[in-house]
Amino acid sequence: MAEDFGIRTDRELRRALDRRRLLFLSIGEIIGAGWLFAPMYAASYAGGAALLAWIIAGVIILLIAFANAEIASAIPKSGALVRYPHYVFGGFAGFLLGWSYFLAITAVPPTEALTATRYLSFFFPQLYNTSTGTLTVLGYVVAYLFLALFVYVNYMGVKAVGDVVYGVGWWKLLIPSITAIIMIALAFNPANFTAGGGFIPTSGTAPYTGWAAVFYAMPTGGVLFAYLGFRQAIEYGGEGRNPSKDIPFAVISAILIAMIIYMLLELAFIGAIHWDVIGIKEGAWSALRTSSISKAPIAQLLESLKFVIPAAAALLTAWVIVFLTDAVVSPAGTGFVSTGGATRALYGVAADGYLPSWFLTLSRTKIPKWSLITIAILGALYLLPFPTWQSIVSFTTVGRVLTYMVIGGIAVQALRRTAPELPRAFKLWAMPVLAPLATLAASLVIYWSGFGTVSKFFLAVFIGLPIYFGYYAYKRLNVRLPISLTLGLIDAVGIAASFSYFYGLTKGLKVYNDMGLFMYIIVTALLVYISMAVLYYLGSEYLRKEFRAGVWLPTYMIVITVLSYYGSFGLHKVIPFPVDTVIAAVVTLIFHYWAVYSAFRTKAIDQIIEEMKK
């Protein structure tokens, strides 16, 4: 049964966060590592049109956030973003989405530790190896110390996190804004916005040009990675004093504030580039990623302005020191927030019943203690396979957006149908129109991430199936363990092996091989659907209901993988841009309505409504 196993511990959480602290929790993650790197990466992929990437991405995130805000106002929960799919679709789709989100957000705290350490290396060069572009052994030690600090502050309790983030938050708002104003005032060059063959670039922005470059810059250049921090007010919702009203305010306000700051920063960054000073041919935007300013883009660009305006050298030198201090403080502040958010996500996974109940256990400070310890361990491991900021960004963006796609448009429309009596302090206006648009926007972001990122992340999601079959199906749905666990392990090993073979055929996803793709897709589809069919036959009627409600999700992942491979962001570019995007949009809308009408009223919803009556 799709129950809520966190009802009791939810009551014990401390409701210590007011409206301002919920707002600054969201701002605290939005303005973290993103503002230090994303303006450069976005410009390197889209040239002057990177400004459009921030605007379009902001509108997309607002659409998703409006839909999220309705659900959060009706059901404020800590760890909410992994719990809502469970409430709507039950265990199968709920697990796949919870697992994908958990994979993504676990990487955020180490990203912030990595960034803080990278900028600290300006004061202590022995922390960073400039020849390899990675941390030194001592640098890793410092990064792990940052992770330990994040964990310590979180263990002190949610009020401590809220107070720290609120205090640091004002600093994080002021420094980026002042930095942008200084750059615009001293050395703004409007001609840069048309370098590379026009505002919408026709050259210099490898791997794509034109509008494709703009859309690719959003997930790959860190634009969406920055905006996606809006989630934190929702993640901490169960610890808010008046969450039904405060969460919508916090989420929407944080995004609007961030849009202004990030557009100002991108405007300043592009305008402050003096090509001859940084040693790049004018309009060679993609060269920014390997240029003399790639280590710390904004700081090094500020320093380069001393050669453009010698009279301002003293001011620039002083401000660079302030900037570098913030470049350590800002991601560290985000680390406090994201560590707590990841902890609550793991708590939410356990509340769904996908993990043992001891992950729900609270400390004396009313923090999910075993969840926090687990996040600390996983964060330390994440630093090893993903040593660069951008490699983490691409991976985590797809995972979070996949969850937002469902929690946004799909879930809000499904809950209007299955639980119309839920009290909603905030309601999405024109829901029949905006809900599908929110789903469409999120799905296109996944598609624009490119085949390499999409295929790797969906692989990671499918590899989690042994947890569903071996724990949830056995423990919660009474399926015999030998059968369910064996099916899950066969799925994970078989899918991973077929992807590994395909990976080799494509020389690391660099060249196309249609037969390899065909084999990988057939193996994946057969393993997933046969496992579902076996359990459908052997399991209870309730398990069958969950499978019927969730079969659309693995089907969506398989279809988008194939479309991504043959589209303009794939290996075998058979379908040109923008035809591929139009096809992806049509496919998404089909899956949106399939998902909405597959949803059913779960026991968890009945529990929540009953709890509200007490």
N, C-alpha and C positions, 0 to 999 in steps of 0.2 A: 504493500500500500504506500502511496506517495504521501507520507506523513511529514509533519514538522517536528523533528526530535529536539529542537532547541527552545521549545516554548518555556520550559521551566528556567533554564539558564538565562534566557532573554530577560526574564523578570528581575534577575539579580544584577544585571549590568548597571553601572552607574550612569544616570542621565545628567551629565555634567556640562554638556556642550550647548551654549546659547547660539543665537543666529549668527553673531559675528564670528564665533569660532568655527562654526560649520562653513561659513563663507571662506575663512582663511585656510581651512583644511583643503578646500578645493583649489584656492589660489596657490597654496603652498606646494601642491604637486604640479600645477600647470606651469608655474614659473620656477622651474628647477634647472636641470641640465639642459633643457630644450633651448632656453634663450641664449646659452653660451655657444651652441653649435648649429642649431637649426637655420638661422639666417644665412650662414655660409653654405651649408649643404643644399638648402632650397634654391639659392641663387646658382649654385653649380649645376643643378639639374634643369632649372627653368629660366635662368637669366633674369632680366628685369621683370618678367612675368611672375617671378616668385611672389611678388606682392599679391597677384591674383590668387595664387595657391593658398595664401593665408586667409583671404576673404572667402573663397569658395569653401575651404575646409571649415572655417568658422561657421558658415551657414549650415553646412552638413552636420556639424556637431551640435548646433543649436536645435536642429530638427530632432536629432536623436535625444538630446537632453530634455526637450519638452515632453517627449513620450515617456522617458524615464521618470520625469518629475511627477507625472500623474500616478504611476504605480508606487513611487516612493512616498507620495503623500497619503496613499491609501494603506500601504503596508510598510511602514518604516521598520527596517530590520538591520542589525549589524551583520555584515557579510551578505548584504541584500542581493548583489548582482549574481551570485551563484545560487541563490535561493529562489528567485523569481521564476526561472525556467522550470524548476522542479514543481512549483505551484501550478504552472500552466500546462505542462506536458507530462508530468510524472517522471519516473526514474531514467528511462533510456535517453531521451533527448536532453533531459536535465543533467544527466551525468556527463554526456559528451560536451555540453556547453560549460558546465562547471569545471571540468577537467581542462578545457582549452583556456578558459579565463585564468585558472590557477597557474597554468604553465606560463602565461604571459606576465601576470602581475608579480610573480615571484622574482622576476628578473629586474624589476624597477629599483628596489633598494640597492643591489650591487651596481646598477648603472649610476646611481647618485654617488655611491662610494668611489667608483672608478673616476667619475668626473671631478669630485672634490680633490682626490689624490693627484689627478693629472694637473690641475691648476696649482695645487700646493707645490708641485715640482718647479714652478717658477721661482719660488723662494728656496727650494731644496732640490737642485737639479738631479741629485742621485736617486730620485724616486722614479725617473722616467728615462727610457732608452729611446733617444731620438732616431737612431738608425733603424730600429725595428718597429717603432710606433706603439710600443706596449710598455707596461710598468716593469720596473726592475723587481728583484726579489724584495728589496726593502720597500718598494712602492706597494707591492701586494700586502706586505705586513701592515702598512699604514691603512690600506683600503679595508683590510679585515678589522682594524681597530675602529674605523668609522662604522662598520657594520655592528660591532659590539656596542658602540655608543648609541646607535639607533635602538638596539634591543633594550639597553638599560633604561633609556628615557621612557620607552613604551611600557616596560615592566612597572614603572612608577605609577602608572594609571592614566586613564584617558584625560583627566583634568590636566595632568602634567604635559601631555602631548598637546592639548589644546592651547595651554598657556604659552608653551615654547613656540609653537607655530604662529600664534597670534603676534607674539613679540617680534619674531624674525620676519613675519609677513610684511610689515611696514617697510623694513629695510629692503626686502625683495621687490617691492613695488617701486621704491624711489630710485634705486641704483640703475636698473635698466632704463627707466624713463630719462633720467639725467644724462646717462651715457648717450642715448639716441639724440637728445637735444644738442649735446656738445658736438657730435659728429656732423649733424645737419648744419649747425651754425658755423662751423669752422671750414668744412671742406666738401660741400655738397656739389656733386657734378651730375646734373640731370641728363647729360648725354649718355651716361651709363645705361639708362633704362632701355635704350634702343640698340645698344651694342650687341652684336651677334645677329644682325639682319632684321632688327625690328623689336618692338616690345614683346610680341609673341615670337620667340627666337626661331630663326631658320637655320642657324648654324651655331656651333660652339657649345652645345649643351648635351653632349653624349650621355647616355645612349639614345636619347630621343630628342626630337625638335618639335616645334609647333605646340598645339594644345596637348598632345600626348605627353610632352615634357612637363607641362603644368600639372597634369593629373598624376604623373609618376612621382613628382616632387613631394606631393602631399604625404603618402605613406613612407616613402623611402628617404626623403630629406629631413624627417623629424618633425614636420609641421603637425601632423595628426598626433604624433607621440606627445607633443607638448599639450595640445588641447585636451587629450583624453584624461588628463588629471582631474577633470570636473567630477569624476566619479566619487571622490573621497567623501563628500557630504552625504552621499547615498550609502557608502560603505559603513560609515559611523552612525547611520540613522537611528539605530536602536539605543544610542547613548545621547541623543538630543533631548533637550527639555521640552520643546514643542515641535517635533520633527515634521508633522504633517504640513505645517505652514512654513517652517524655516528651510526645509530641504529644497523646495522649488526655488525659493528666493536665492539661496546660496549657490545652487547649481547654475542658474541662468545668469546671475550677476557676475559670477566668476568667469564665465565664458566671455561675456561682453567686455569686462575689464581686460581680460587677456587678449582679446582681438585688437583692442586699441594699442596695447603695449607692443604686441608682436608686429603689427603692421608698421608702427613707428620705428621699431628696431630694424625691420627689413628695409624700409625706406632709407634709413640712415646708413645701413651697411652697404647697400648697393651704391648709394650716392657718394660714399666716402672712398670707394676704390679708385686708386690712381695706379693704372696698370704698369707703368714703367717703374714705379717705386717697388712694387711687389714682384716684379720680374715676370709678368705674364703678358702675352700678346692681347691687345684689346679685343674683347668679345670672346675670348677662349674661356668660357665660364667653367667648363668641366675641369680645367687645370687648377681651379681653386682647391680641389680636394687633395692635391699633392703639392700645393704651393708653399711658400715660406710662411704663410699665415694659417696653415691648416691645423697646427697643433692647438692653438688657442685663437680662433678667428677674430673675434672682436677686439681682444686685448692687443694682438699683434697688428691689426689694422689701425687701432688707435696709435700705437707706437710709430707706425709708418708715416702718420700725418706730421710728425716732427720734421720730416724731410720736405714736406709740402709747405708747411707754415712754420718756419724756424722760430718766429716770434712767440708762438704758442707752446714751445717745447716744454717750458717749466710747468705750465698748466696740464699738458698732456701727460707728462711724467708723473705728476702728483695724482692725477685721476686714474692712471693705469694701476697705481698701487692700491687705490680704493677699489677699483674694479676687480683686481686679482683677489683681494680680501673677500669681496662679495662672491667671487667665483668659487670660493671654498665654502663660504657660509650658505649660499643659496642652495646648492645641491644637497648639502648636509641637512638643511631645514626640510627639504623634500624627502630626504631619507627617513626622517622621523615619521612623517605622514604615511609614506608608502609602506614602511615596515608594519605600521599599525593596520593599514588597509589590507595588506597581504595576510596578516594574522587573522583578521576578521573574515577574509575570504575562505581560509582554511577552516575556521570555525563554522562558516556557512555550509561548506561541503559536508562536514560532520553532522550539522543540523538537518541536512537532506537525507542523511542515513547512508552516505556513500563511504564513510570512514568510521572507525570505532568512536564510541561516545566519549572516550577520554580526551579527544580533541576539543570537547565542549567544556572541559574542566576549567574553572576560574581560579585565579590566584587570590591571595588576600587583598590585592588591589583591584580585583574584579576584572582582570585581563585573562583571556584564554591562554593559559600559561604554556601548555604543551604545543599549542598551535604557534605561539611566538617562538619557542625553542626550535621547532621544526623549520620555520621560515628562516631563522638565523643560519641553520645548517645548510639549507638549500641555497640561500643567498651566497654563502661562501663558495659553494660548488659552482654556481652560475658564473662566477668570475673567471673560471678556468676555460670553458669552451668558447666563451664570448668575450675576448679580450679588448674589443674596441666598442666605442659608443654606438657607432652606426650599425654594427652587426647585431646588437641587442635591440635597437630601435625597430628595424624591419620585422624581426621575429615577433616582438611583443605587440606591435600595432595590429597585426592580423588577428591575433588571439583575442585581444580586447574588443576589436570592432565586430568580430563574429558574435560575441556575446551581446554587444549593444544592439546588433541587428535584430536579435530575437527579443531582448528585453525592451527594446524601443517599440517600433511599429507593430511587430507581430504580437507581443504580449499585451500591449495596451488594447488592441482591437479584440484579441481573444478573451481577455478578462471582462471587457464590456459585454461580451456574449455569455460567458460562463458564470460570472459573478457580478451581475449588474447592481446588486444591493451594497457592494462595498462602498463605504463613505470615502469620497474623493474630495479633499480640500482644494485640489488643483485639477482641472480637467483640460485635456488637450482640445483646443478649439478645432472645429472642422475635422474631427478625427477620421472619418471615412476617407478623406483626401490626404491628410498629413501623415497618418500612420503608414500607409503604403509608401509614401515618399521617404519617410524615415528609414524604412527597410531598404528601399532602393538606394538611398545615399550610402548606407553602411555597406551594402553588398558591393557597390561599385568601388568603394575604397579597397575592399579585399581584392577585387579583380585588378585594380590598378597597381597593386603591390608587386605584380609580376609573378610569372610561373615559379621561379626559384623559391621565393618566399612562401607562396601559397602551398606548393607541393610539400615543402618541408614541414610547414606547420600542420597541415592536415595529416601528414604521416604521424607526427607526434600525438595528435588527438586519437588516431586509431590505435596507437600503441598502448593507450590507456585502457583498452577494452578488458584486459584481464582483471582490472580492479572492479569494473562493473559486473562482469560475469562471475568472478571469483568471490566477491564480497557482497555487493548489493543484491544480485539475483539470488544468491544462496541465503544470505542472512535475512533479507527483508521480504523476498518473494518465495522462499522455501523451495528453490530449485536445487536438485541434488548437486552437491559440491563437485564430485569427480567429473560429471558431465559439463557443468557450466565453466569450471576453471579450465578444463582441457580445451574447450571451445575458445575461450578467451586467449589462452596462450598460443594456440594454433593461429588465431587471427593476428596477434601481435607479431609473432615470429615470421609468419608467411608474408604479411604486408611489408614488414621491414626488409626481408630478404629480397622480395620482388623489387622494392624501391632501390635497394643497394645495387641490384643487377642493372636496373634502368639507369641509375646514377653513373655506373661505369660505362655503359653504352653511349651516354651523352657527354662523356669526358667531364664529369662534374657539373652537369646541367649547363654546358656551354654550346653544344651542338645538338641538333634535333635528331631523333631516331624514332620514327613513327611506330615501328614494330615493338620497340622497347616500351613505349607508352601504352600500346595496346595490351601487351602482356601484363604490365603493372596494374592497369585499370581493371582488366578482367579478373586477375587474381584478387585484387582488393574487393571488388563487387561480389565475387563468388563467396569469399570467406565471410564477409560481413552478413550477406543475405542468407547464406546457408546456416550460419550460427543462429541468426534470428529465427529462421524457419524451424530449426530443431527445437529451440526453447519454446517457440510458439506452439508447437505440437505437444511438448511435454509439460509445459507450464500451466499456471492457473489462468482463469479468464481475466483476472486483473493484469497479469503480465502481458497477455495478448492486447489488452486495452492500451498499455504503455507503449508497446511496439507499434500499434496502429497510429498512435499519437506522435511517435518519434521517427518513423521510417523516412520521413521527408528530409531529415537533417543529413544522414550519411549520403543520401541521394544527391542533395544539394552540393555537398562537398565534392563528390565524384564528378558531377556535371561541370561545376566551376573549374575544377582542375583541368578537365579536357578543353574547355573553352579557353582557359588561360594559356594553355600550351599552343593552341592554334591562333590565338589573337595577337594583336600588335605588341603585347607585353610578354609574349611567350618565346619559345625556342623555334617553332616552325610558324613563321608569321604569314599564315595563309589568309586570314581575315584582316583586312586593313582597318586602321583607325579612321573615322569613328564608328564604322559599321559594327565592329566587335563590341563596342560599348553599348550600342543600341540593342544588340542581341543579348548581352549580359543583363541589360535593364528588363527586357521582356521576360527572360528566364527567371529573374529575381521576383517579378510580380506574380508569376505563376506559383513559385514556391511560397510567396507571402500568403496567398489565399489558401493554398494547400495546408500550410501550417496553422493559420487562424482557425480553419474549420476542422482541424485534427485535434485541437485542444479540448480538454474535458475538465470537468469540475473535480478537483482532487480532494482527498481527505484533508490535506494541509489547509486548503482554503476554508473548509468547514471549521477546522480547529481555530484558525485565525479569527473568523467571524464570531465564534463562540467566546474566544478570549476577549474580544472587544466589548462584549456584553457584560463582562464582570466588573 
